[in-house]
Amino acid sequence: MAKTPVLTPRADDFPRWYQDLIGKAELAENGPVRGTMVVRPYGYGLWERMQQELDARIKEAGAQNAYFPLLIPQSYLTKEAEHVEGFAPELAVVTHGGGKELEEPVVVRPTSETIVNDSFSRWVQSHRDLPLLINQWANVVRWELRPRVFLRTTEFLWQEGHTAHATYEDARDYAARIHRDVYADFMQNVLAMDVVPGRKTARERFAGAVNTLTLEGMMGDGKALQLATSHELGQNFARAFGTRYLTGDGRQEYVWQTSWGSTTRMIGALVMSHGDDDGLRVPPRLAAVQAVVVAVRDDGEVLATARGVGDRLTAAGVRVHVDDRTDTPFGRRAVDWELKGVPVRIEIGPRDLENGTAVLVRRATGSKEPTAIEALPGKLPGVLEAEQALLLAQSRAHREDRTAEVTTIEEAVEAAGTGWARIPWAALGPEGEAKLAERGVSVRCLVAADGSVPGSDDQPGNVAVVARAY
């Protein structure tokens, strides 16, 4: 009799597979209010690692962390017309507090450009105060009509950066730096995702921005997911809030601004990019647990050896967990660790001890090999780097294999049924983009002919990357 699969096979029902994996890997569950989620400890551990890696890159770029209020006066959002229009359908508005109707309704933070500018207008007085580079780690609320855990939830966790600069060029260059040195570097070198950096079209641009830079990833089913964005805000919010500075020669000028963010959506991307029919596959540089040492049986020598191996691997710089729950069947524990995607599993049983070996199981490949216990501390770092490189290579191959070069709208729609399409922007344009949207396909970004990020929407040779998206 065939063994019942733990997860719905991806090829049978990708959305069901995703939901199965989120639950069975103990990443998250739905909250009591529609569209909210409870992030469980294993899922939150992934988020903490993402925070650590991103926060280090953000600080390397010169930004400092701060915190701004969750509740924003409704009048603040109306000061920038395009911004409020873009967010109006998603707002959660508080009209009562303390048993009384509020004199002015307040909005639960959907993003913080307005509340940040209220502070920036006081903090910035002189050119000596610039650039002002601020980041915050927070939660936001955007009322979601079609929620899906991690991908689209009413409340989610994120970081949002907000900066003010003396010149357009300084703001433009800083937005590009965050896009390249923080987000692209993290996605490729930690999440092992072969993302495509590009420029959003006017139709897809952030509400209130003059330019939006994006990173788009291809998921296992060929759809696109926007992973992080960096926006040039121009002087739109500065004019709305009166954020000005005194120049060196005594003139009053409005600042130029950026904002940028990434969210817990990255956990969903991790699942859909690297997951397989056995569960998650977590890149070693991200994994909170890089190696799990599993004691196969309740045997004193086995347990002592497993704990000793754990100590030696920790000393070698590997993030380790020792699974000594021998009251739980070994097979069940092995399946659980596969579901959670721990990069390496080291199995130690009585027979292994007789040979002085352990069974080294690599999650990315599924390979199993006897390995001398004494050799493990020296071998593991190299194994982990090999697993990291393999996941990135597989992500790149997947994107390349399922991206088609096309010249017509019909060809683009057909290609978007299984993956992405690349079409010259000159052959598509805003009118063609609108026609694609009518058929559920969007322009994810514009890229230059050489694959770099173009300096403008109408730069000669621009290519539109189009796909169905989450």
Secondary structure, 3 states (H helix, E strand, C coil): CCCCCCCCCCCCCHHHHHHHHHHHCCCEEECCCCCCEEECHHHHHHHHHHHHHHHHHHHHCCCEECCCCCEEEHHHHCCCHHHHHHHHHHCCEEEEECCEEEEEEEEECCCCHHHHHHHHHHHCCEHHHCCEEEEEEEEEECCCCCCECCCECCEEEEEEEEEEECCHHHHHHHHHHHHHHHHHHHHHHCCCCCCEEEECCHHHCCCCCCEEEEEEEECCCCCEEEEEEEEEEECHHHHHHCCEEECCCCCEEECEEEEEEEECHHHHHHHHHHCECCECCCCCCCCCCCEEEEECCCCHHHHHHHHHHHHHHHHCCCCEEEECCCCCCHHHHHHHHHHHCCCEEEEECHHHHHHCEEEEEECCCCCEEEEEHHHHHHHHHHHHHHHHHHHHHHHHHHHHHCEEECCCHHHHHHHCCCCEEEEEHHHHHHHHHHHHHHCCCEEEEEECCCCCCCCCCCCCCCEEEEECEC
